[in-house]
Amino acid sequence: MIRPASAAPLMNIAFYAPMKTPDHPVPSGDRQMARLLMMALTESGCQVRIASRLSSFSRDCGGAVRRDLMHRAYAERELLLAAWRPSPADWRPDAWLTYHPYYKSPDWIGPVVAADLDIPYITAEAYYAPRRDAGPWGPWQADVVRAVQSAALNFCFTARDREGLQKIVGSGDRLVALRPFIDVRGRPLRTPRSTSAAGARLLTVAMMRGGDKLKSYLMLAEALTGLMALTWTLTIVGSGRERSRVAAAFAAIPPDRLCWTGEVAPEEVAAHMADADIFLWPGFGEAYGLVYLEAQAAGVPVVAQDTGGIRAVVHAGAGGLLTEAGNVAAFRGAIAELIKDDPRRERMGEAAFRLVRSEHSVAYAANRLMTVLHTIGLRGQEADP
């Protein structure tokens, strides 16, 4: 059970997201997850403050870039230590938590501050890529490895991430599972209906960028082009620099089957999900994909590939269907199954709705965090036993 707001704080948490600060003006999955993690920590009974807004993210691994970023990080941590070493009465961290450190955005602040203040250092969704040990990113990766190895706890969002961290931490109790989660409160819920007459309302939501996003759009278009004998429409939510290439991929599909919304506000995305029958997204390169949870929270089953960390958010056979990576025919067949089978689709939608609320909600995460944080000690004797 979540601690009541009136209870003494479990911990003061200094929160840091080296890739993108939670209050960054540009939306992204990283920003969304950072905000959700702060929300869950708060609901677990912690007092959470953003420790630094310094971004260490870089696409350039050159030495000059690295030296400049590290110099700024050193200055930042000295400012923090100057403020916190005297233990001011108003606020001082009891633990430091860094969200999503990886080789392109290491944490050069938290480990030193935590060690100096003698407080636990914690990571969430840290990522280790063994192939980056050598080569130009090697020094950046080494900093991530040292930080993860110094952590009292490393929260792992997927089995793949946990397996990666085991290579540098081992299989001890410092690796803790925390399922990806969303805020399910206030989300509209889909109304069950038959698709036999009106046809299935399909939905996809993704930015139109190059790389894996474009690859997923191309696969989706190819799969649907082979389903013209079935009755369906597809709403496509998203925009971006590859809009023309995405549109070209869907050119073989009659325009009256497609609804292009462009980029819309989050509440409009939720409304589109509540109006859909099936959510489709192949998901090349997805770490896990919060959008799958958002669809399932509306009671909409998912069709995706079994790739990356998608199994962490889609319970195969319950909340949706997962197909072999790169197999267009299998992806097409899964879509057809759910279009033609109303009862199965409704069962999956109901299961998805229940699973997200019980295992992927902020409430779940808050209780999980509260339980685990007890293992590294509470703030004095203020918290409940």
Protein Blocks (a to p, Z undefined) as FASTA:
>chain_A
ZZdfkbccfbdcddddfkbcfkbfbdcfklmmmmmmmmmmmmnopacddfbfcdfbdfbf
cfklmmmmmmmmmmmmmmmmmmmmnopakbccfbdcdehiafklccfklmmmmmmnopac
ddehiacdfklmgcjklmmmmmmmmmmmmpmbdcdfbfklmmmmmmmnopcfkbccdddd
ddfehpacdddddfklnopaddddddddehjllmmmmmmmmmmmmmmmpccddddedddj
klmmmmmmmmmpcfklpccebjadfklmmmmmmmpmbdcdekgoianopmlmmmmmnopa
cddddehjllmmmcghiloccddehilklmmmmmmmmmmmmmlmmmmmmmmmmmmmmmmc
fklmmmmmmmmmmmnopehjlbcZZ
